[in-house]
């Protein structure tokens, strides 16, 4: 029945017509006069097993009603897709509220729901983005270990990353942006940008210490000498991100979050790095010095062996060694 109705009203394109290099579909169906009204559906003729013509209205009830334009299936089950547009609120927050409501609704056996669209993409992308974020931190640390030839001083540089993340999340909250894949990409970019400021301070401090300056004087000189380049690069980056942060139009909300993450992280890193990084450097430097003194003391104790004096007579020595 379904195949006959589809052929009568939609057509059948199994036949082909070829002319030269081109091939055309042959669409076989009722003419327009016989498929305009509901009565045309009722009068559709079928041939039964006895070869008799039977109208559709003789064995089926024809009624007018609304229904889906197409039947959707997902994971071999019938599905219905419901779409909506979230405005003014983070999609993750709204999904959590709907989740609570859905959990309280009684559902028939075999009926389930899943999130799709942006939420599905975010849930799939958060795992890989989280791994990429951790990999970025590890790679930055390993590169600095090779540059500084030390496992301790790169840790000082890594302390600048939490300072930037504080400003990034604060900027997201103030601009009413949510955490999504694009903002995580901004955090990955931010790791390299803010680590640069700490690297400048630590490198200059190590140079001053190599010249004979104390740790305190070296840190003060580093803050004074490197404040201007850090300030200039940060302001240039912030101004460059403002057009993206203030952009409007289709899809602008995704790019806005990325830009605000970088702007907030750079601004907080600008002020907090100049304070926190020198403090952490001084703490680690004292720990290294204390550990080095203890290690040197243990080595000196091991090098000093107890001495006992023995007097040996010449005759006894000669007799025992002949």
C-alpha positions in Angstrom: 0.0 0.0 0.0 2.7 2.4 0.9 4.7 1.8 -2.2 1.6 2.3 -4.4 0.7 5.5 -2.7 4.3 6.8 -3.0 4.3 6.0 -6.7 0.9 7.6 -7.3 1.6 10.9 -5.5 5.4 11.3 -5.2 6.5 9.2 -8.2 8.9 6.4 -9.0 12.3 7.1 -10.6 13.5 3.6 -11.2 13.4 4.2 -14.9 16.2 6.1 -16.6 16.5 7.9 -20.0 20.0 8.3 -21.5 20.7 10.8 -24.2 24.3 11.1 -25.2 26.4 11.6 -22.1 23.5 12.7 -19.9 21.1 10.5 -18.0 17.6 11.6 -16.8 15.2 10.1 -14.3 11.8 8.9 -15.5 9.3 9.9 -12.8 6.1 7.9 -13.1 3.1 9.2 -11.0 -0.5 10.4 -11.3 -1.1 13.6 -13.2 -1.8 16.7 -11.3 -5.6 16.5 -11.7 -5.8 13.1 -9.8 -3.7 14.2 -6.8 -5.1 17.4 -5.6 -7.8 16.5 -3.0 -8.3 14.1 -0.2 -10.9 12.2 -2.3 -8.1 11.3 -4.8 -6.4 9.4 -2.0 -9.6 7.5 -1.1 -10.2 6.6 -4.8 -6.7 5.2 -5.2 -7.1 1.8 -6.9 -5.4 -1.4 -5.8 -5.4 -4.9 -7.3 -6.1 -7.7 -4.8 -4.9 -11.4 -5.1 -8.0 -12.2 -7.1 -7.3 -9.6 -9.8 -10.1 -7.3 -8.7 -9.8 -3.5 -8.3 -10.3 -2.3 -4.8 -10.4 1.4 -3.7 -8.3 2.5 -0.7 -11.5 3.7 1.1 -12.9 0.2 1.1 -10.2 -1.2 3.5 -8.7 1.9 5.1 -10.1 5.0 6.9 -8.8 8.2 5.3 -8.7 11.2 7.7 -6.9 14.6 7.8 -4.5 15.1 10.7 -1.0 16.4 11.4 2.1 14.3 11.5 5.9 14.3 11.1 7.1 15.2 7.6 9.8 12.5 8.0 10.5 9.6 10.4 13.8 9.9 12.2 15.7 7.0 13.8 18.7 7.0 16.0 20.5 3.9 17.2 17.8 1.8 15.5 15.1 3.4 17.5 12.4 5.9 16.5 13.4 9.4 17.6 12.0 12.9 17.7 14.3 16.0 17.6 13.5 19.1 19.6 15.5 22.2 18.9 15.8 25.4 20.8 17.9 28.6 20.9 19.4 29.7 24.2 19.6 33.5 24.6 21.0 35.3 27.6 22.0 32.3 29.6 24.7 29.6 29.4 23.5 26.5 27.6 25.2 24.3 30.2 23.3 25.9 33.1 20.0 25.6 31.2 20.7 22.0 30.4 21.3 21.2 34.1 18.0 22.7 35.0 16.2 20.7 32.3 18.0 17.6 33.5 16.5 18.0 37.0 13.0 18.4 35.5 13.4 15.4 33.2 14.6 13.2 36.1 11.3 13.9 37.9 9.1 13.1 34.9 7.6 9.6 34.7 8.7 8.0 31.4 7.2 4.9 29.7 9.3 1.8 29.3 11.7 2.2 26.4 11.5 6.0 26.2 14.8 7.8 26.8 16.4 11.1 25.9 19.9 12.4 25.1 21.4 15.8 24.5 22.6 16.6 21.0 23.7 19.7 19.1 26.1 22.0 20.9 25.8 20.2 24.2 26.8 16.9 22.6 29.7 18.6 20.8 30.9 20.2 24.0 30.7 17.0 26.0 32.8 15.2 23.4 35.2 18.1 23.0 35.8 18.8 26.7 37.7 15.5 27.2 40.1 16.2 24.3 40.5 19.8 25.2 41.3 18.9 28.8 44.0 16.6 27.7 45.4 19.3 25.4 45.4 21.8 28.3 47.4 19.4 30.5 49.7 18.6 27.6 50.4 22.3 27.0 51.4 22.8 30.7 53.7 19.7 30.6 55.3 20.8 27.3 56.0 24.3 28.6 57.6 22.8 31.7 59.8 20.4 29.8 61.0 23.1 27.4 61.9 25.3 30.3 63.8 22.5 32.0 66.0 22.2 29.0 66.5 26.0 28.8 67.2 26.5 32.5 69.0 23.2 33.1 67.0 22.9 36.3 63.8 21.2 37.5 63.1 23.9 40.1 63.0 27.2 38.3 60.5 26.1 35.7 58.1 25.4 38.6 58.4 29.1 39.4 57.2 30.0 35.9 54.3 27.6 36.2 53.0 29.5 39.2 52.0 32.3 36.8 49.4 30.1 35.1 47.0 30.0 38.0 47.2 33.8 38.3 46.1 34.1 34.7 43.3 31.5 35.1 41.8 33.6 37.9 41.5 36.6 35.6 40.2 34.5 32.8 37.3 33.1 34.8 36.6 36.5 36.3 36.3 38.0 32.8 33.9 35.2 31.8 31.7 35.9 34.8 31.7 39.7 34.3 30.8 39.3 30.5 28.2 36.6 31.1 30.1 34.0 29.0 30.1 30.3 29.6 32.9 27.8 29.5 32.9 26.1 26.2 35.4 24.6 23.6 36.4 28.1 22.4 37.2 29.4 25.9 39.3 26.3 26.6 41.2 27.0 23.4 41.7 30.5 24.8 43.1 29.0 28.1 45.6 26.9 26.0 46.7 30.0 24.2 46.9 31.9 27.5 49.4 29.4 29.0 52.1 30.4 26.5 51.3 34.1 26.7 51.5 34.4 30.5 54.4 32.0 30.9 56.4 34.4 28.7 56.2 37.2 31.4 57.4 34.8 34.1 60.2 33.6 31.9 61.4 37.1 31.3 61.6 37.8 35.1 63.2 34.5 36.0 65.8 34.7 33.2 66.8 38.2 34.1 67.0 37.3 37.8 69.3 34.3 37.0 71.6 36.6 35.0 71.9 39.1 37.8 72.6 36.3 40.3 75.3 35.0 38.0 76.9 38.5 38.0 77.1 38.2 41.8 74.0 40.0 43.0 71.9 38.7 45.9 68.5 37.1 45.3 66.7 40.1 46.7 68.6 42.6 44.6 68.3 40.4 41.5 64.5 40.2 41.9 64.1 44.0 42.4 66.3 44.7 39.4 64.3 42.2 37.3 61.0 43.8 38.2 62.3 47.3 37.4 64.1 46.3 34.1 61.4 44.0 32.7 58.2 45.9 33.7 58.2 48.0 30.5 58.5 45.1 28.0 55.9 43.1 29.9 53.6 46.1 30.1 54.0 46.9 26.4 53.4 43.3 25.1 50.4 42.8 27.4 48.7 46.1 26.3 49.3 45.3 22.7 47.8 41.9 23.0 44.8 43.2 24.9 44.1 45.9 22.3 44.4 43.4 19.6 41.8 41.1 21.2 39.2 43.9 21.9 37.7 43.8 18.3 37.0 40.1 18.7 35.7 40.5 22.2 33.3 43.3 21.2 32.2 41.7 17.9 28.6 41.0 17.1 26.7 39.0 14.6 26.2 35.3 13.8 28.4 33.1 15.9 30.1 36.1 17.6 29.3 34.7 21.1 31.7 31.9 20.6 34.6 34.2 19.6 33.8 36.7 22.3 34.4 34.1 25.0 37.8 33.2 23.6 38.9 36.9 23.5 37.6 37.7 27.0 39.5 34.7 28.4 42.8 36.0 26.9 42.1 39.6 28.0 41.2 38.7 31.6 44.1 36.3 31.9 46.7 38.8 30.6 45.5 41.6 32.8 45.5 39.6 36.0 48.8 38.1 35.0 50.3 41.5 34.4 49.7 42.5 38.1 49.9 39.2 39.9 52.9 37.8 38.1 55.1 40.8 39.2 54.2 40.0 42.8 53.7 36.3 43.1 56.6 35.1 40.8 59.3 37.0 42.8 57.9 35.7 46.1 57.8 32.1 44.8 61.3 32.5 43.3 62.7 33.7 46.7 61.0 30.7 48.5 62.4 28.2 46.1 65.8 29.8 46.2 66.0 29.5 50.0 64.9 25.9 49.8 67.6 25.1 47.2 70.3 26.9 49.3 69.2 25.1 52.5 69.2 21.7 50.8 72.6 22.5 49.2 74.2 23.3 52.6 72.9 20.1 54.2 74.2 18.1 51.3 77.6 19.7 51.4 77.8 19.1 55.2 77.0 15.4 54.7 79.7 15.1 52.1 82.3 16.8 54.3 81.4 14.5 57.2 81.9 11.4 55.0 85.3 12.7 53.8 86.7 13.1 57.3 87.7 9.6 58.6 88.7 8.9 62.2 92.5 8.7 62.7 94.2 6.4 65.3 98.0 6.7 66.0 100.0 3.4 66.2 103.8 3.4 67.1 105.7 0.6 65.4 109.3 -0.3 66.2 111.7 -0.5 63.4 112.9 -4.0 64.3 109.4 -5.3 64.5 108.5 -3.8 61.3 111.6 -5.1 59.5 111.1 -8.6 60.9 107.5 -8.8 60.0 108.0 -7.7 56.5 111.1 -9.7 55.5 
